[in-house]
Amino acid sequence: MSEGLTVGRAAALVGVSVKTLHHWDAIGLVRPSERTCAGYRVYSGDDIARVHRVLVYRELGFPLAEIGRLLDDPAVDAREHLRRQRTELVDRISRLETMVSAVDRVLAAAKTGIQLTPEQQVEIFGSDWRPEWVGEAETRWGDSPQWTQYAERAAALSPSDWREVTARVEKLNADLATAHQTGVTPGSPEANALAERHRAAMTTYFDCPHARHVCLGRLLAEDEGFAGYYSGFSPDLAPWLREVINANAAAHGVDPETATWD
């Protein structure tokens, strides 16, 4: 530059605030080396070059005091130092790109949850299974933290894991139906054990403390689709299951009348 720059023009040129340049001037980091005829300090081309070097070191995370030492120490080879920093930055970028890829995979998995083809879903879950149910569930609960938990946990399950989960659920449903048909009383040790098995099955997908389990029991009994599902194992199984869940929650200090999802 053939002419110096005022602090305002210098700040606009390098993209920092006037206050920042005043501070750097006050601590001796970058002091304007020229003056106008009126006595105002102005920044020369060398001053602006020093500002840019300060900005580079700031991006690298150096404190201002260390930056000043690096710039003013004649024993420091600034170019060699910057080359080393560039190598470190490239390594950091590589690590960050790896992290971004991992996050992208988690996000993609969290979008759909079950990482099975439609054919695998039908083969594992049975001929009555409809893959579109997952999309319907996401529409209904996709904004909840529990859906995020479900999607992440479901995405981590392999086909063999899903077969084990399905087998446990089928055994649980059969045992629930048998207990219902043989008159097992809610609150009895046998009923409470079944409630805990049911709660553990839900925990496969999302955290399910006893209060949330109570809310889930209400949903199973009142939602036509869920109630119909359980009725397929035993008529009116869902209302009985709700009472079993409520009694078990009460035994664990939760009032079913006031229990909330959160």
Disulfide bonds with the S-S distance in Angstrom:
none
